[in-house]
Amino acid sequence: GWLFWRVTACGRERGGSKRQVILFILCVCVCQSGAETLRYSLAEEMERDSFVADIATDLGVSPSQLAARKARVVSEGNEQFFRLNQNTGVLTAKHSLDREELCPQSDTCTLFFKIFFENPLQLIRGEVEVRDVNDNSPEFPEKEVVLEIPETTSLGSRFPLESARDKDVGSNGLQNYSLGFNSHFSLALGTRKDGAKYAELVLERQLDREEQRELNLVLTATDGGSPPRSGAAQVRIVVLDANDNIPVFSREVYAVRLAENSPPGQLVVRVAAADPDEGSYGKVRYAFTQTSEGSRQLFELNPVTGEIRVAGNLDFEEAKHHKMVVRGTDGGGLSSHCKVQVEVLDVNDNAPEIALTSHSASIPEDAPARTVVALFSVRDRDSGDNGRTECTIDGDLPFSLTPTFDNYYELRTNAALDRERTAEYNITITAVDWGTTRLSSRESIFVQISDVNDNPPEFTQEIYSMSVTENNSPMLRIGSVNATDADTGKNARVRYALVRQEGKEQPNVSVNSENGEVYILRPLDYEEVRAFEVRVRAADGGSPPLSAQAVLRVVVRDENDNVPVVLHPPPDSSAAAGELVPRWAREGYLVAKVVAVDADAGQNAWLSYELAKATEPGLFRVGLHSGEVRTARAVAERDAPRQRLVVLVRDRGQPPRSATATLGIALVDGFSDAHLRVSEEAPAAEPDGLLTLYLVVCLACVSALFLATAVAAVVVRVRRARRREAETLPTFPRAATESNAGSLPRSYVYDVCLAAGTVNSEFRFLRPLFPCFPAGLPPGPGEERRSVCSQEAANLGEEGD
């Protein structure tokens, strides 16, 4: 032990290689069972906290090193006799020691202890011999001993006396006997095989009952202490009448083997002595003599029958053998002796005892395999196989037991630990002996696994979908993301943040770093942004931190914040009278189609059409969903030639929004441009027409040449007119099925000129006309993106208004 400390300290002072020190420590640990034992001695009955040894000096270490390595002393057994002061390194007695109480049947009394060190784990054995002091006087079992001796006893006869008992040992134990002055007896001393001294009376002068019936002697026992102690007993000798036969035992030594669990009252042995005398001289009575007090309490002797039975509880661990001397005395006082030797057989009646020496209450989950968790010892006070033990761990746990030395075991880890799967272990260690009836004991060791940041946060969803209605208020909460971490403490504290992506604008959302709540930073417009995605990172508070990412998808819900936009007819007033309907049109005739769009989506963009205002309310109707304007009945002669319709376009939002479109419709009989212009200008040109006629006649009369020229011109004009009348006039489609779209083709416009009060009409096809779309609207499928409007239709609309 101290050699290890000296070598380690020397290695540190000289700056030796760390690897050499470690190898040396390993060698010392392997050879620990054979290491030197510290030996000390201490006199018994010393006061409490008496000095035993200076452990620090003997080991060659400083007291600070003892405190740093948590040095402590552990005595064998359940009682602790010593304590170690870590500040001074002094080993002291915990309380006053009584050698006779600690080792009642042993000449030497040695107390064993072990000193444990941590960081690294080390054990040093030691022993303290408790020295005997002369604190006990010799004592006789009885203060008065009565011996009945026949007067015919021959000279030289010996009479054993009760031995005195001295609890001290060695020189302080019983050393000598002395007998008071008398004229008949002398004292002979002897020593048994076990070293105990005994005394016998030797008859030196013949007894004469008639001369002296009793003799009183004083027997003194003296020990070898300094100063010596002594004890005395009165020996009263009664001289009996002649009895010439003494009892004779059948055997000098009775050897018996008895199990330690023998119940009280069980027969051990029966001793018997025969006396050929008759009468009272032939009756033998039995009694123990020269027998220890402990044996007297464990066994009882029937004085008449000589039966020895169990009287107490035998314990193999306390005493393996019991020796007794039985004296048989007849009625005449003659006696003889025999020895009874009882060997106590061990029975497996002691369960193993587990003593926990060192224990780590908590270990990290990343601790390597073979990490020492606890150190404990197992002790069984039985012997042989009954005292052999083995230890196991209950259940399938990641721990194992490793025997070390002196029935010590180390509890080590044998697999990787995972706190998230098992945060703590209640390890039950079972110690079982090898007896026929196996006894066991259990000890529970509680080990808590401390957390290590080995688990990244995990989102509850890979993709979070949230929605917000457009035109929202700033900093509106729309939901939250959530991530959990299987670790604990700061390793499980999750913080959230948006992942910044290079080259992209700042996102419209923010995430609360503590609770993951998602907020919209500014108002959104469905028509500009309908959905967007960002990535959210969740990082724990470990070192280094671990993180995970999830996708946050925000969908913008539409709100009815846009009014319908009318595409046809154009919203300007130039097309207010651009639709022509023949007077022969029947019910259901397609007049025009109102086209409108809504920038909203879904129900907010579903449009319906209705007739809000009309010159003739019953003449036209509008398709609710198609926007087609058709005749509700056949056109009559009484209907005004000019019709003005106001069509209301409404969406289905809440609240609904609407717009109006104005249609100008002309009811026509023919399709001549000249007639149409005359008809349009007739109300204002009638007076000027007659004046012109008069002027022409005057001019015709004045100038014949001019008249002839005019007549010729008229003739030519009439001929051309007749030629045109002979030609076939174009007709309108009778039903919607006659065209591709159910109405007039949208790629052409018809220019119709009518004259009021005449049946002449002219109809002609003009160039293709494409719809006039507002700027920014896409063209229809198969259409060219341009706008061409008929000037004639515009002029007609202006005149109609």
Secondary structure as GFF3:
##gff-version 3
##sequence-region A 1 801
A	DSSP	alpha_helix	2	13	.	.	.	ID=ss1
A	DSSP	alpha_helix	18	30	.	.	.	ID=ss2
A	DSSP	three_ten_helix	32	34	.	.	.	ID=ss3
A	DSSP	beta_strand	38	43	.	.	.	ID=ss4
A	DSSP	beta_strand	51	54	.	.	.	ID=ss5
A	DSSP	alpha_helix	55	59	.	.	.	ID=ss6
A	DSSP	alpha_helix	63	68	.	.	.	ID=ss7
A	DSSP	beta_strand	72	75	.	.	.	ID=ss8
A	DSSP	beta_strand	82	84	.	.	.	ID=ss9
A	DSSP	beta_strand	90	93	.	.	.	ID=ss10
A	DSSP	alpha_helix	99	102	.	.	.	ID=ss11
A	DSSP	beta_strand	110	117	.	.	.	ID=ss12
A	DSSP	beta_strand	122	131	.	.	.	ID=ss13
A	DSSP	beta_strand	144	150	.	.	.	ID=ss14
A	DSSP	beta_strand	158	160	.	.	.	ID=ss15
A	DSSP	three_ten_helix	170	172	.	.	.	ID=ss16
A	DSSP	beta_strand	174	179	.	.	.	ID=ss17
A	DSSP	beta_strand	185	191	.	.	.	ID=ss18
A	DSSP	beta_strand	197	203	.	.	.	ID=ss19
A	DSSP	beta_strand	214	223	.	.	.	ID=ss20
A	DSSP	beta_strand	230	240	.	.	.	ID=ss21
A	DSSP	beta_strand	248	249	.	.	.	ID=ss22
A	DSSP	beta_strand	253	259	.	.	.	ID=ss23
A	DSSP	beta_strand	267	270	.	.	.	ID=ss24
A	DSSP	beta_strand	273	274	.	.	.	ID=ss25
A	DSSP	three_ten_helix	279	282	.	.	.	ID=ss26
A	DSSP	beta_strand	285	289	.	.	.	ID=ss27
A	DSSP	alpha_helix	293	298	.	.	.	ID=ss28
A	DSSP	beta_strand	299	301	.	.	.	ID=ss29
A	DSSP	beta_strand	307	310	.	.	.	ID=ss30
A	DSSP	beta_strand	321	329	.	.	.	ID=ss31
A	DSSP	beta_strand	335	345	.	.	.	ID=ss32
A	DSSP	beta_strand	353	359	.	.	.	ID=ss33
A	DSSP	beta_strand	362	364	.	.	.	ID=ss34
A	DSSP	beta_strand	372	379	.	.	.	ID=ss35
A	DSSP	three_ten_helix	384	387	.	.	.	ID=ss36
A	DSSP	beta_strand	389	393	.	.	.	ID=ss37
A	DSSP	beta_strand	399	403	.	.	.	ID=ss38
A	DSSP	beta_strand	408	413	.	.	.	ID=ss39
A	DSSP	beta_strand	424	433	.	.	.	ID=ss40
A	DSSP	beta_strand	440	450	.	.	.	ID=ss41
A	DSSP	beta_strand	458	459	.	.	.	ID=ss42
A	DSSP	beta_strand	463	469	.	.	.	ID=ss43
A	DSSP	beta_strand	476	480	.	.	.	ID=ss44
A	DSSP	beta_strand	483	484	.	.	.	ID=ss45
A	DSSP	three_ten_helix	489	492	.	.	.	ID=ss46
A	DSSP	beta_strand	495	498	.	.	.	ID=ss47
A	DSSP	beta_strand	509	511	.	.	.	ID=ss48
A	DSSP	beta_strand	517	520	.	.	.	ID=ss49
A	DSSP	beta_strand	531	539	.	.	.	ID=ss50
A	DSSP	beta_strand	547	557	.	.	.	ID=ss51
A	DSSP	beta_strand	565	568	.	.	.	ID=ss52
A	DSSP	three_ten_helix	573	575	.	.	.	ID=ss53
A	DSSP	beta_strand	579	582	.	.	.	ID=ss54
A	DSSP	beta_strand	590	593	.	.	.	ID=ss55
A	DSSP	beta_strand	595	597	.	.	.	ID=ss56
A	DSSP	three_ten_helix	602	605	.	.	.	ID=ss57
A	DSSP	beta_strand	607	614	.	.	.	ID=ss58
A	DSSP	beta_strand	620	622	.	.	.	ID=ss59
A	DSSP	beta_strand	628	631	.	.	.	ID=ss60
A	DSSP	beta_strand	642	651	.	.	.	ID=ss61
A	DSSP	beta_strand	658	668	.	.	.	ID=ss62
A	DSSP	alpha_helix	673	702	.	.	.	ID=ss63
A	DSSP	alpha_helix	704	726	.	.	.	ID=ss64
A	DSSP	three_ten_helix	736	738	.	.	.	ID=ss65
A	DSSP	beta_strand	748	754	.	.	.	ID=ss66
A	DSSP	beta_strand	761	768	.	.	.	ID=ss67
A	DSSP	alpha_helix	791	800	.	.	.	ID=ss68
###
